[in-house]
Amino acid sequence: MKYREILGIDFGGSGIKAAPIDVIDGKLLAERQRIETPARAEPDAVARVIRELVGFYKWTLPVGIGFPSVVQRGVIRTAANISEKWIGMDAATFLTKETNCSVHIVNDADAAGYAEMKFGAGENHRGVVLLITVGTGIGTVIFSRRKLIPNSELGHIILPNGQEAEKYASDAVRKKLDLSWDEWGARFNDYLTYMQQLFWPDLIIIGGGISRKLDKFMHTLKIKAPVVPAKLLNEAGMIGAAVAARKTIKQMELSQR
């Protein structure tokens, strides 16, 4: 099948990870590579890392990249944890020129959502699914009847207590304030309760590094929707970026017919 193999790249706050992905079965075709994210994550520095990753695999086929930003048709709109120099840039075009590959950009949380809905905890689920990735910040993804609502960015929503969600309930906050799991779990429950009031999800999937520690705080969660850990863990961003790239390629080809 055309474009079955796509290089998936997950551009994170601490590291940029890549692996060739079989987008039909969601498997990595080679061992992943990881390079630390450059300080300040400015465009030229990030481009050098991505060129290095593309070169490592001697890659010439399409590339999908999950970006920590709101992304509209390849253009970067926000920069919460990366250089503001990205804002307004057509990152897809810029990185296509830098790598000599066809590059396709998607919001990083949306990438993880694509992966979990196709191959992971949300497979075959047709209701409202909310995926929340918890790490340095909080990323969110909403699917309704398996259709993505892109760039939800609900980690930056202001909670009823007046605080920004990821500055109140991210894993970085837990570590910075040295909160116990019960203390942090109560904060995270506040956040999930607000998400429930707004969207009434049928399923909540927890991703990011915190998903491997769900047993430590699950007892603090008092919401109605089932809460389950993501299945693909650290591979979700790479897999989903590749899946999203294939979707974009197919849409482009259909529009040209």
C-alpha positions in Angstrom: 0.0 0.0 0.0 1.3 3.5 -0.9 3.2 5.3 1.9 3.0 2.4 4.3 6.3 3.4 5.8 6.6 6.9 7.3 9.2 8.3 9.6 7.4 9.3 12.8 9.0 12.1 14.9 7.9 13.2 18.4 9.1 16.7 19.2 9.0 16.9 23.0 10.2 19.3 25.6 13.2 17.3 26.7 13.8 15.1 23.7 13.1 14.6 20.0 12.4 10.9 19.2 12.1 9.2 15.8 11.5 5.8 14.3 10.2 4.4 11.0 6.6 3.4 11.4 4.5 0.8 9.5 1.3 2.9 9.6 -1.0 -0.1 8.7 -0.1 -2.1 11.8 1.4 0.6 14.0 4.7 -1.1 14.5 8.2 0.4 14.7 10.3 -0.9 11.8 13.6 0.0 13.6 14.8 0.9 17.0 13.9 4.5 17.9 16.5 7.2 18.2 16.4 10.1 20.6 18.3 13.4 20.7 17.9 16.0 23.4 15.8 19.0 22.4 18.0 22.0 21.9 17.9 24.8 24.6 15.2 27.3 23.7 14.1 25.0 20.8 14.7 27.6 18.1 13.8 26.7 14.5 17.4 26.3 13.1 18.5 24.2 16.1 15.5 21.9 15.9 15.9 21.6 12.2 19.5 20.4 12.7 18.3 17.6 15.1 15.5 16.5 12.7 18.0 16.5 9.8 20.3 14.3 11.9 17.4 11.9 12.7 16.4 11.7 9.0 20.0 11.1 8.1 20.4 8.4 10.6 17.8 6.3 8.9 18.9 7.5 5.4 15.2 8.4 5.0 13.7 9.7 1.7 10.0 8.9 2.2 7.4 11.1 4.0 8.0 12.3 7.5 5.3 13.0 10.2 6.2 15.3 13.1 4.2 15.8 16.3 4.7 19.4 17.4 4.2 20.9 20.9 2.0 23.7 19.4 -1.4 24.5 17.8 -0.9 23.6 14.2 -3.1 24.8 11.3 -2.2 23.3 7.9 1.5 23.1 8.8 1.7 26.6 10.3 2.7 27.0 14.0 0.3 29.2 16.0 1.5 28.9 19.6 4.7 28.4 21.5 4.1 27.6 25.1 7.3 25.5 25.5 9.3 26.2 22.4 10.8 29.4 20.9 8.4 32.1 19.9 10.3 32.3 16.6 8.2 29.4 15.4 4.9 31.3 15.7 3.6 32.0 12.2 6.1 29.8 10.5 5.0 27.2 7.9 7.0 24.5 9.7 5.9 21.8 7.2 7.4 23.8 4.3 10.5 24.8 6.3 11.3 21.3 7.4 10.6 19.9 4.0 13.3 22.1 2.6 15.7 21.3 5.5 15.3 17.5 5.1 14.5 17.0 1.4 11.6 14.9 2.6 7.9 15.5 2.4 7.2 16.7 6.0 3.8 16.9 7.6 3.1 18.5 11.0 0.4 17.8 13.6 -0.1 18.9 17.2 1.8 16.5 19.4 -1.2 15.5 21.6 -3.3 15.0 18.5 -0.6 12.7 17.2 -0.8 10.6 20.4 -4.6 10.5 20.1 -4.5 9.2 16.5 -2.2 6.4 17.7 -4.3 5.4 20.7 -7.6 5.5 18.7 -6.2 3.4 15.9 -4.0 0.9 17.7 -4.4 1.5 21.5 -6.8 2.1 24.3 -9.4 3.9 22.1 -9.5 1.3 19.4 -13.1 0.6 18.2 -14.5 3.2 20.7 -17.1 5.3 19.0 -18.2 7.6 21.8 -16.6 10.8 23.1 -13.0 10.0 24.0 -10.8 12.4 25.9 -7.0 11.6 25.9 -4.9 13.6 28.4 -1.1 13.4 28.2 0.5 14.5 31.5 4.2 15.4 31.7 6.0 18.8 31.6 2.6 20.2 30.6 -0.9 18.8 29.9 -1.9 17.9 26.4 -5.5 17.0 25.4 -7.2 15.3 22.5 -10.9 15.0 21.9 -12.5 12.4 19.5 -16.2 12.2 18.9 -17.5 9.3 16.9 -13.8 8.7 16.0 -13.5 12.2 14.5 -10.7 14.4 15.9 -11.4 17.9 17.2 -7.9 19.3 16.5 -5.7 21.5 18.7 -7.9 21.4 21.8 -5.0 22.6 24.1 -7.1 22.2 27.2 -4.0 22.1 29.3 -4.1 25.9 29.3 -7.7 26.2 30.3 -8.3 28.3 33.5 -9.9 26.1 36.2 -12.7 27.3 38.5 -10.0 27.9 41.1 -8.4 30.5 38.9 -5.3 28.6 38.0 -4.1 27.4 34.6 -4.5 23.6 34.4 -1.0 22.6 33.6 0.4 25.0 36.2 -1.8 23.3 38.8 -1.9 19.6 37.9 1.0 18.7 35.5 3.6 16.1 36.5 6.2 18.9 36.5 4.1 20.7 39.2 4.0 17.4 41.3 7.8 17.2 41.2 8.4 20.9 41.7 6.2 21.1 44.8 7.2 17.6 46.0 3.5 16.6 46.2 2.5 13.2 47.4 0.5 11.0 45.0 -2.7 11.7 47.0 -2.0 15.5 47.0 -1.3 15.5 43.3 -4.2 13.1 42.6 -6.6 15.5 44.2 -5.4 18.3 41.9 -5.7 16.0 38.9 -9.2 15.0 40.0 -10.1 18.7 40.1 -9.0 19.0 36.5 -10.8 15.9 35.3 -14.0 17.0 37.1 -13.9 20.2 35.1 -13.3 18.3 31.8 -16.3 16.1 32.7 -18.5 19.1 33.3 -17.5 20.6 29.9 -17.5 17.5 27.6 -19.0 14.4 29.5 -16.6 12.0 27.9 -17.5 8.3 27.6 -13.8 7.3 28.1 -10.7 9.1 29.4 -7.3 7.8 28.4 -4.3 9.0 30.4 -1.0 9.2 28.4 2.5 10.5 29.1 4.9 9.2 31.6 2.3 9.4 34.4 0.2 6.7 32.7 2.6 4.1 34.0 1.8 5.2 37.6 -1.9 5.2 37.4 -2.2 2.8 40.3 -0.6 5.4 42.6 -3.4 7.9 42.2 -6.4 6.1 40.6 -8.1 5.9 44.1 -8.2 9.8 44.2 -10.2 10.1 41.0 -13.9 10.6 41.6 -15.4 11.0 38.1 -18.0 9.1 36.2 -16.1 8.2 33.0 -13.9 5.1 33.0 -10.2 6.1 33.2 -7.6 3.9 31.5 -3.9 4.1 30.8 -2.7 4.7 27.2 -1.3 1.5 25.7 1.3 2.8 23.4 3.1 4.9 26.0 6.3 6.6 24.7 5.7 5.3 21.1 2.3 7.0 20.7 3.7 10.3 19.5 5.9 8.8 16.8 3.2 6.4 15.6 0.5 9.0 15.6 2.6 11.5 13.7 3.2 9.0 11.0 -0.6 8.1 10.9 -1.5 11.7 10.7 1.0 12.3 7.9 -0.5 9.5 5.8 -4.0 11.0 6.4 -2.7 14.4 5.1 -1.1 12.8 2.1 -4.3 11.0 1.2 -6.4 14.2 1.5 -3.9 16.1 -0.6 -4.0 13.5 -3.3 -7.9 13.4 -3.3 -8.1 17.2 -3.6 -5.9 17.1 -6.7 -8.1 14.6 -8.6 
